């Protein structure tokens, strides 16, 4: 079953952003991976989640 938000171009872009951030994080110095890594992952996940949540009312 497909959800409405999966058809949204902006949601697809946010998923691509998450993949790009994951790839970028792999290049971080080891001392930055834990704090900065966690913050960036949560922020990018939040973008996609907020888009999907916002599409429920439509």
Secondary structure, DSSP 8 states (H G I E B T S, - for coil): ---GGGG-HHHHHHHHHHHHHHHHHTTS-GGGTTHHHHHHHHHHHHHHHHHHHHTTT-
